[in-house]
């Protein structure tokens, strides 16, 4: 039996003056799938993700998540329903350790109270949950490190972990491989691949090789409009994609 879409975007539009950043966008993400959104610089990918996450109001169109119309729902309410995102620029707290970042995220999403009289370390379940996440991220041995001691790739992994702490249904990942070397890219790719079937992912990424290795579905955005969407091999062979995005060359 085919499950209904987890995310369904229909006719989404967003204009900035004379620029149509989102142009009648239709997009679906199924439960547990990795869905890649690719396109040239300026295609409107980040704008679209901001509309889906609720940080940017749409001029028209609808966003349904988990069968509920969330088009006009504020960001934090979408997040509590399981729709979370990461950003292109790393956003971490310099004064906090690696484990403390995850503990904070877990507190915020598990309905725990913030008590001035009870130290977080006394909450064994919270600490253990944070340590399990650290192991999954490959950061268990660096739990006490400050975030500035981490490499760029490790910081990006920590951000993914903070999103996972909220037990999301859908993660919107905006260029998680940006600025990484080969080894860090492989590590992040493996982390994202491990989410398949557990958490749906809408992935914006310029690393085409990684995209076609990871994605169950690929959608191509050009000038704010989806010109192709489907299985990676079909999208790879689409003449419109080759001309508009890949410079008349198929991805390797």
Secondary structure, 3 states (H helix, E strand, C coil): CCCCCCEEEEEEEEEECCEEEEEEEEEEECCCCEEEEECCCCCCHHHHHHHHHCCCCCCEEEEEECCEECCCCCHHHHHHCCEEECCCCCCCCCCCEHHHHHHHHHHHHCCCCCCCCCCHHHCHHHHHHHHHHHHHHCCHHHCCCEHHHCCHHHHHHHHHHHHHCCCCCEEEEECCCCCCCHHHHHHHHHHHHCCCCCCEEEEECCCHHHHHHHCCEEEEEECCEEEEEECHHHHHHCHHHHHHCCCCCCCC
